[in-house]
Amino acid sequence: MKKIIHLSDLHIGYEDCGAKFRQIVENITLLKQPSKNYVIVITGDIVDNATHEAQMVEALDAIDELKKRGYDVLPIPGNHDYGTGSWGHKKYIELFKKTFYGSSDFEYPKVDIIDKILFVGLDSTAEELHWYDCMLSQGEIGEGQLKELECIINKAEYSKLKKVIYLHHHPFDFEIGMSLKDRKKLRPIIENKIDALLFGHYHGDFNNAGKNFNGTWGIPRAYNAGSTTHKQGNTGIHRIINLKTMAREDYDGIFI
């Protein structure tokens, strides 16, 4: 079974975050071989400002390099990937899909089955792009995704697979202007039913950035990655996850 490398909040385009991520790519390649044994999950805020096309190009080049080197890479959008971080626009939804998935012809949840692991990616930003709530950086999964997620989790054909849910917004801690607004609706859908919940979004000291919340909602592994590139000096954990072992054996790869 493949191991998971959980990264988040790259913020490529902000100061030296792009250079840091390129170094992370090199260090992953050096330290985590063979590449076919790993899946890299990136839980949003890949770029710092989606209104700058050059940032999207730089991010895509780095992620494509990981793919060329043999790694499976599963990115999901964050609030910065749909605008500036504090302001967003619906036009960036299609741009993100075309840039990182190669096509806009699919809807979330994003479902991938890799080596007996079911990965389900949720877009926790798109529902916040209406004219009346596109400001700040709150998250919302939305009724459509939640309904589909429930169907996916309960499918008999997936019953023997390990299940990993990944999204950008932090589902547990509440901070004004940054919370996942429908976290209470998410809870009964995944409580005691999945093996790992991966997320990011908060990477400041006020939220114990990079810490694990293992056992919350009956989920053995629940990890906030913080900022992989340590934006503004904040915490970031490059967590290596092996679903075949106990959570206490997961560790920080320390790629920068």
N, C-alpha and C positions, 0 to 999 in steps of 0.2 A: 504494500500500500504506500502511495506517495506521501511524502512529508509536505507540510504547508509552511511557506514563508509568508508571514503577515506583515505587510507594509501599509503605510497610510500617510496622508497629508504631506505629500512631496513638495507642493508649492513651487514647482518649477517656474522660474521667471522672477522669483523673489530673491534679490541679492545673489548669494552664492549657492542657493538650493539646487539649481540645475547642475552645477559642477559637483556638488556633493552626491547627487543621485547618480551621475556618471561614475563616480568612484565606487558607489555602492554596487552598481552593475558589475564593475570589474572585480570587486571583492566577493560578491556572490559567485561569480564564475570561477574564481580561484578556490574558494573555500567549500562550495557546495556542489560536489560532483559525485556521480554522473548527473547531469542536468535532468535526465529523464526521470529521476527519482523525486522531483520537486514540482509543486504547484505554487506559484506566487500570486497571492491575493492582495490587491491594492484597494483599500476602502476609502477612495475619494480624495478630493482636493489634490488632484494630480497636477494641475496648474494653479498658479496664484491668481491669474486674471484672464478669464476666457475671452475677454474682448480684445486681447492682444494675440493675433494669429501666430506670431513667432513662438509664443510659449507652447501652443498646441503642437506645433511642428517639432519643437525640441523634445517635448514629452513623448510624442509618438516615436521619434527616432530612438530614444533610450529604451522604450518598451519593446520596440521591434528588435532591438539588439538582443534583449533577453530571449525573445522568441527564436531568433536566428541561432542562438547558442543552445537551444533545445529545451528551454523551460516553458511549461504551460503558464500563461499569465492571464489572470482574471481581474480586470479593473472594473470599478463601479464609480459613478459620478458623485461628487460632493458639491456643496454650494458654490465654491470657487470655480468649479467646472462649468457653471451655468451663468457666470457673470463675474462681478468683482469680489464676491464673498458676502457683501452686505446688500447688494442689489443684483437681481437676476432677470433673465428674459427667456421666454419659451423657445426662441429661435436657436438657442444653444443646446437644446435637447437633441435635435436632429444632428447638429454639428458634432456633438460628442459621439453619438452612435456611429456616424460615418467615419470619424477619425479613429476611434479605438475598436470598433467592431467591424468596420468595412462596409456597413450597410445600415440604413435606418428602418429596414423591413422586419422589425420584430418589436415585441412589447415586453416590458418587465412584468414579472420576475424573469431574470436571466437564468436559465437552467443548464447546467453542465454535469455530466456524469463522467468522472475521471477515476479510473482504478478503484472502483467500488465505493467511491465517495460522491454523494449528491451535493453539488454546490448550487446554492440559490442566491443570486444577487438581487438586491432590492434598490430601487431608486427612491431615496428619501428626500429628494429636493424638488422634483418636478411639480408636485402638488402645492408647493409654496410659491409658484411663479405667477399667481393671479395678481391682478392690479392692486388688490387690497391687502395682500400679505407677501409681496415679493421683496420687501425690505427685511433687514436683520438677517439672521442665519438659523432660523428654526427649521425643523424638518417635519415631514409628514409623508407617510407611506401611501395612504389613500385607500378607500374602500375596495377599489378594483384589484389592486395588488394584494391586499390582505385576503380577499376572497380566493384569489388564485393560489396564494401561498398556502392557505388551509387545505385546498384540494391537493396540492403537490405533497405536502407533509403526510397526508393520510392515504396516499395512493398505495395500494397493496403491492404493486410492482417495485416500489421503492423501500419496502419494509425491511429488507436485509442490508440496505446501504447505510453507511455512515452519513450523517447529515450536517452540513455546514451552511449557516445563513450568514451573509455578509452585507453590510450597508454602511453608509457614512455616519449618520447621526448616532450619538450616544443614547442608548435606550433606557438607561437607568437613572443617571444623575440629572437633576433639573437645574438649569441656569436660565434666567430671564433672557429671552431673545435667542437662545441657542438650543432649546430642548426639542426632543422628538415628540410632537404634539399628540400622536395617536399610539404612544407606547402602551397604554392600558388596553388597547384593542389588540396589539401585537402579542401581549403576554399569554393569553389563553390559547393562542394558536400554536405557540412553540414551547410552552412550559412543559418540562419533562419529556420533550419529544425530539430534541436535537442534540447533537454531540458538541457543537461549537457555534458561538455567536461572535463574529468579528466586526469591529467598528473603529472609528477614529473620531475626528471633529474637534474634540477638546485636547489641546496640548499645552495648556498653561498650568501653573502650579495650583490654581484654585480647584482643579479637578483630579488631583492625583494622577496626572498624565502618565500613560503607559502602563498603568496598573491592571491587574486582572480582577475580575468580579466572579471568579469561578464559584459555581453553586447557586448563583442568583437565578431565580425562576427554574430551579432544578436542572440547569444547564451545566455540565461538567467543566466546560471551557467557555469563558466569556471575557474577551480581551479588548481593551482599548490600546491601540498601537501608539497613540500620541503622534508626534511628527517624526517620520522616518529621517528627514533631513535636518532635524533639530532647528526648525525655523525660529529665529530670534532667540536662540539658545535654549529652547524648550526641550522637554524630555521626549525621547522617541525610543521605542523598543522594537528591535528587528526580530520578532519572535519566531522561533522554529517549533513547529507543532507536529507531533507524531501521534495520530489517533489510535495507534496500536498499543500505546503505553499509557501510563498514568499522567495526568496533567502536571503533576509536580516535576516531571522530567522535561517539560518544555523549557526552553532557554532563549536567551538573547544572543543572536548571531554576531552582534557588534560589528557591522560592516563599515562603520566610519568611526 
